Amino acid sequence: MFDSELTRHLAVLSKLSFTDDELAKMTSDMTDIIALMDKVCDFNPEIKPYALDAVDYKDLRKDNHNPSSETENIISNAKNIKNNSFVVPKVV
């Protein structure tokens, strides 16, 4: 399926250089990746999503509505506030 010559060819196209040991490891890894992708192709989308779900929904807790905290209590210790919101430094 995926041999060392194909790996070597792709390495040349990618401007990568491998030792013989690295080339063998890369060939093995690529073979494993392609085998995994072949398994993904076997996925049956007709199976209902809930059939794959391990959670029994009747065992979950009841969703209760609780009152929210007061805004003043939440922002009382903040250093910088604008329009009842925390102001944080811009991160790019």
CNS distance restraints for C-alpha pairs under 8 A (distance, minus, plus):
assign (resid   1 and name CA) (resid  31 and name CA) 7.21 0.50 0.50
assign (resid   2 and name CA) (resid   6 and name CA) 6.53 0.50 0.50
assign (resid   2 and name CA) (resid   7 and name CA) 7.39 0.50 0.50
assign (resid   2 and name CA) (resid  27 and name CA) 6.60 0.50 0.50
assign (resid   2 and name CA) (resid  30 and name CA) 7.02 0.50 0.50
assign (resid   2 and name CA) (resid  31 and name CA) 5.59 0.50 0.50
assign (resid   3 and name CA) (resid   7 and name CA) 6.42 0.50 0.50
assign (resid   3 and name CA) (resid  27 and name CA) 6.24 0.50 0.50
assign (resid   4 and name CA) (resid   8 and name CA) 5.95 0.50 0.50
assign (resid   4 and name CA) (resid  23 and name CA) 6.75 0.50 0.50
assign (resid   4 and name CA) (resid  24 and name CA) 6.68 0.50 0.50
assign (resid   4 and name CA) (resid  27 and name CA) 5.78 0.50 0.50
assign (resid   5 and name CA) (resid   9 and name CA) 6.08 0.50 0.50
assign (resid   6 and name CA) (resid  10 and name CA) 6.13 0.50 0.50
assign (resid   7 and name CA) (resid  11 and name CA) 6.07 0.50 0.50
assign (resid   7 and name CA) (resid  23 and name CA) 7.03 0.50 0.50
assign (resid   7 and name CA) (resid  26 and name CA) 7.27 0.50 0.50
assign (resid   7 and name CA) (resid  27 and name CA) 5.94 0.50 0.50
assign (resid   8 and name CA) (resid  12 and name CA) 6.27 0.50 0.50
assign (resid   8 and name CA) (resid  23 and name CA) 7.18 0.50 0.50
assign (resid   9 and name CA) (resid  13 and name CA) 6.33 0.50 0.50
assign (resid  10 and name CA) (resid  14 and name CA) 6.04 0.50 0.50
assign (resid  11 and name CA) (resid  15 and name CA) 5.91 0.50 0.50
assign (resid  11 and name CA) (resid  16 and name CA) 4.84 0.50 0.50
assign (resid  11 and name CA) (resid  17 and name CA) 6.37 0.50 0.50
assign (resid  11 and name CA) (resid  18 and name CA) 7.74 0.50 0.50
assign (resid  12 and name CA) (resid  16 and name CA) 5.97 0.50 0.50
assign (resid  12 and name CA) (resid  17 and name CA) 7.26 0.50 0.50
assign (resid  18 and name CA) (resid  22 and name CA) 5.40 0.50 0.50
assign (resid  18 and name CA) (resid  23 and name CA) 5.47 0.50 0.50
assign (resid  19 and name CA) (resid  23 and name CA) 5.98 0.50 0.50
assign (resid  20 and name CA) (resid  24 and name CA) 6.21 0.50 0.50
assign (resid  21 and name CA) (resid  25 and name CA) 6.25 0.50 0.50
assign (resid  22 and name CA) (resid  26 and name CA) 5.97 0.50 0.50
assign (resid  23 and name CA) (resid  27 and name CA) 6.04 0.50 0.50
assign (resid  24 and name CA) (resid  28 and name CA) 6.22 0.50 0.50
assign (resid  25 and name CA) (resid  29 and name CA) 6.12 0.50 0.50
assign (resid  26 and name CA) (resid  30 and name CA) 6.02 0.50 0.50
assign (resid  27 and name CA) (resid  31 and name CA) 6.15 0.50 0.50
assign (resid  28 and name CA) (resid  32 and name CA) 6.31 0.50 0.50
assign (resid  29 and name CA) (resid  33 and name CA) 6.21 0.50 0.50
assign (resid  30 and name CA) (resid  34 and name CA) 6.15 0.50 0.50
assign (resid  31 and name CA) (resid  35 and name CA) 6.15 0.50 0.50
assign (resid  32 and name CA) (resid  36 and name CA) 6.21 0.50 0.50
assign (resid  33 and name CA) (resid  37 and name CA) 6.28 0.50 0.50
assign (resid  34 and name CA) (resid  38 and name CA) 6.19 0.50 0.50
assign (resid  35 and name CA) (resid  39 and name CA) 6.50 0.50 0.50
assign (resid  36 and name CA) (resid  40 and name CA) 6.47 0.50 0.50
assign (resid  37 and name CA) (resid  41 and name CA) 6.45 0.50 0.50
assign (resid  38 and name CA) (resid  42 and name CA) 6.76 0.50 0.50
assign (resid  39 and name CA) (resid  43 and name CA) 7.05 0.50 0.50
assign (resid  47 and name CA) (resid  51 and name CA) 6.96 0.50 0.50
assign (resid  48 and name CA) (resid  52 and name CA) 7.32 0.50 0.50
assign (resid  49 and name CA) (resid  53 and name CA) 6.71 0.50 0.50
assign (resid  56 and name CA) (resid  60 and name CA) 7.41 0.50 0.50
assign (resid  69 and name CA) (resid  73 and name CA) 7.07 0.50 0.50
assign (resid  69 and name CA) (resid  74 and name CA) 7.08 0.50 0.50
assign (resid  70 and name CA) (resid  74 and name CA) 6.55 0.50 0.50
assign (resid  71 and name CA) (resid  75 and name CA) 6.26 0.50 0.50
assign (resid  71 and name CA) (resid  84 and name CA) 7.26 0.50 0.50
assign (resid  72 and name CA) (resid  76 and name CA) 5.72 0.50 0.50
assign (resid  75 and name CA) (resid  81 and name CA) 7.43 0.50 0.50
assign (resid  75 and name CA) (resid  84 and name CA) 7.29 0.50 0.50
assign (resid  75 and name CA) (resid  85 and name CA) 7.49 0.50 0.50
assign (resid  75 and name CA) (resid  86 and name CA) 7.31 0.50 0.50
assign (resid  78 and name CA) (resid  86 and name CA) 6.85 0.50 0.50
assign (resid  80 and name CA) (resid  86 and name CA) 6.22 0.50 0.50
assign (resid  80 and name CA) (resid  87 and name CA) 5.39 0.50 0.50
assign (resid  80 and name CA) (resid  88 and name CA) 7.58 0.50 0.50
assign (resid  81 and name CA) (resid  85 and name CA) 5.50 0.50 0.50
assign (resid  81 and name CA) (resid  86 and name CA) 4.90 0.50 0.50
assign (resid  81 and name CA) (resid  87 and name CA) 5.47 0.50 0.50
assign (resid  82 and name CA) (resid  86 and name CA) 6.56 0.50 0.50
assign (resid  82 and name CA) (resid  87 and name CA) 6.40 0.50 0.50
